[in-house]
C-alpha cells in the first residue's frame, strides 16, 4: 500500500469506520463526536477493544517496530492525537477529520458516562499507570469536576516489566472492579503494548491509552496553550517544560516525520 491511502471506506474517505494508511499505521478517519459515539456503542453493545490515541510519536515508532504497527492496526480505534496526523487525514480527503487529543477525550468521555437512570449505562472507570500520588490527585480532581462519575479502582504499576504472577494479579484486580473503561496512563509505546497484552485478560469493554493525561488532570503538568496545539507545536511546549526527559524523543520524531512527509508529498516516494 502507499504511504497515505484510504482503506475500509465504503463510500468516501470520511465515512464512519474508514481508516487512512499513514506510513503503515491505519488511522481512523474521525473526530471527537464520532469517537464519543463509537465508545458509547461499544459499551452499550458489550463490545471489546482498545483505543490507541496516537500522534507522530506512535507512527514513527511503528516504522522500526512491526509488532507495534500491528498493535495499532488491530485496535478498535486509532485516533489522531496530534495535528500532523489530522493534516495527513485531510490530505487523504477526510474533510471531517479533527484532533482527538487524549487529555480532552478523557473528560469528554467522563461527562458522557454520567447518564440519568434509564437513559443508558453509567460508565465505570479504572485508572492504570503513573504514580500512586498522581492517581490520588487525579481521582480527587475528577470527582470535583464530574460529580457522579463512577471510579471503581486505580493502580500504579512498578516501573519495570511485570512478572507473570503480577500480570495475573493485576488482571484479576481490574476484573474484580468490573470497569467499562480502563484508562491507561503510560507513555508510547508502552501503553499500546500493555493494552494489546492485557486485552485478552480483561473483561472491560475498552482500554484507552491517554499518555500524560493523568498528569495534566491531576495538575502535575501544564498543558500547551491552545494556539500551540492548533499549530502542531505542542511537542515544542512539552520539550521546553521537560527538556531532559523529552529531548531525545522529539529530536528523533520531528525530523523523521518531516522527512517521511517530504518523501511522500514532494518526491512521491513511499517508505520501503
N, C-alpha and C positions, 0 to 999 in steps of 0.2 A: 504494500500500500504506500501511497505518497505520504509526505510528512504531514500534510493538513488536508484531509478529505472527510466528507460527511459519510457516516455509516449508520445503519439501523434507522434510517429516516424514511418512513413510509411514503410521505408526500413532499415534504420540503425540509430544509436544514433545521428550521426551528420547530419542527413537530415534536410533541411531547414524547419522550423516550429516545429521541435522536442523540447520537454521540458524534463528536468530531475527533478525528485522529490527530493529536498534536504530538508529533515526533514519537509516535508509537503508543502514547497514552490516550485512551479513549475518554475524552472529557464530555460530560453531559452538557447538552445544549439547553441551558436552563437559566433560571433567575430565582431570587428569593421566594416569591409567591408560589412558583411551581415546585420548589423544593419543599416548602411547608405542606403543600397538598400531597406530595409523594410520601412524606413522613407520616402524615395523618392516615393515608390509605394503608400504609404498611402496618400501622398499629391497629387500625380498625379491622383489618382482614387477617391479623395474626401472621403477617409476613416476617421473613428473616433476612437480614443482610447487614452490610456495613457501609458506611459513607466515608469516602476519602475527601477531605477538604484540602484541595491541592493547588499549589501555586507553582511558580517556576522551579522552586527547590525540588519538589517531587518529580517533576518532568525531567530535570537534569540528572537527579539520582537514578532515575529509571533508564537512562541511556547506557549506564555501565552495569546495571543490575537487572538481568532478565526476570528474576523472580519478583522483584519489586514492581516491575512493569506489569507482570501478570497479576499481582495482587491488586493493583489499580484496576486492571481491566476485568477482574472478577467481581468488583464492588457493585453494590446496589446503585450507588450514585458516585460519580467523581465530579465534584462541583468546583467551579473556577474561583479559587480563593484570592487570586491576585489579578490586577488589571492586565498584565501581559497575556494571561490566558483568555480573558474577556476579549481583548483585541484579536487574538487568533480565532476565536469563535465568530466574531463579526466579520473577519476577513473571509471566513468559510461560508458566509451568508446567513448566519444566525442573528437576525436583527434584534431579536428579543433578549439576547444574552446580557446578563448583568452579573456583577461580582456577588458571590455568596461568601462573605467574609465570616470566618469561624466565630470570632468574638461577637459579631452581630447576629449570626444564625442562632447561637445558643440562647440568648434571651428571647428571641422571636419564638423559638420552639417552646421555651418555658411558658411564655404567655399563652401560646396556643393550647398548651396542655392543661390549662386551668379552665375546665369546662363545667358549666352548671349541670347538676344532676339531671339525667335524662336526655342531655344534649350530646352525649358522646363519652368517650373514655377519658378519664383524668390520668394524664401520663405520670408514671412513676420513674424517678431519675436516680441514677447511681453515678458517682464521680470516682474515676480511677486515674491516678497519676499525681505528679507534683509532690509536695511535702505535706505532712500532717498539719502543720501550722497553716499553710496556704489553703488546704481543703476546709479547715475550720473557719477561716475568714471568709472563704468563698460561700459556704453554706449560710453563714450569718448574713452576709450582704444580699444574697439571693432571696432569703426569707423576708428580709426587709423590703426588697424591691418588688417581690412577687408573692404577696400573701396568698396562701392556699396551695402553693406548689408542694408536691409530694417528693421529698428527697428520702429515699429508702436506704441509703448507705453511701459510704465513701471509703476509699482505701489508697494509702500511699505506698507504692511498691518499693522494694530495695533498689538502689542504683547499681544494679548488676544483673546479669542474666538470671532468670528464675530457674530453680531446680525443679525436677519433675514433681516432687511432692508439693512444692509451693504452687505450681500450676494447678494441680488438683484441688488444693485447699482454697485458692483464690476463686476458681470456678465455682466451687461449692458454696462459698460465701456469697458470691454475687447471685447465684441461682436461688439461694435461700431468701434473699431480699426481694426477689421477683420484680425487678425493674422492667419497664418497657424499653427504656433507653439507657445505655451505658455510655457516658461521656468520657472520652479518653484524652487526657491532657499530657501527652508525651510529645517529644519532638519528632519531626520527619527525619528518617523513615521508620523510626522505632514504633510509632503508633500504628502505622499501616501494617507492619509485620505482626504486632500484638493483636490487632483486630482479626487479621487473617488466621492466626494460630488459635485464637480463643473462640472464633465464630462457631466451630462445631461443638464446643463445650458449653456454650451459654444458651439459655432459654429466652433471653431478652430479644425483643423484636429487632432493635437496631443498635449498632455500635457506631458512634460518631466521633471521629478524631478531630479535635479542635486546637491542638498545639498549645500556644501560650494563652488561650482564652481564660484559663483558670487564674493565671497571674493577673490578667487585666481586670477581671471581675472581682478578684479579691483585693484589688487596688494595690498590688505589689509592683506592677509595671504601668508606665504611662503609655497611652496609645498615640499614634501619629496623628497630627492634625488632618482634618478631612481633605484639605486641598492636596496634601502629600499622598493620601490614599488614592484619591481620584487620578492623580498624575502618575501613579505607579511607582512612587518613591518611598513607600513605607519601609522598604528594605534599608534605605539610607537613614531614616529616622532611628530604626532599631539598631543599626550599626553604630550610630553616634551615641545611643544610650548604653549599649553593651559591646564596646569595641573589642575587648579582649576575648570574649566568648564567640563573637559572630564574624570577625573579620575574615577568617579562613573560609567560612561558608559562603559569604557574599562575593569574595574575590574569586571564587570558583564558579558560582552560579551565574552571576550577572554577565560576565564576558562570554561564557559558554552559551547562554540563552540568546544573547545578541548575535553571536556567530551563527547559531542554527537558523535564526530568523533571516539573517542576511543571506545565508546559503540557499534557503528555500525561496525567499521572496525576490531576491536580486539575481542570484546566479541560477535559480530554478533547478537546484540540485538537492536531492533529498539525502539525509544521512544513510549510510550503509546499513 
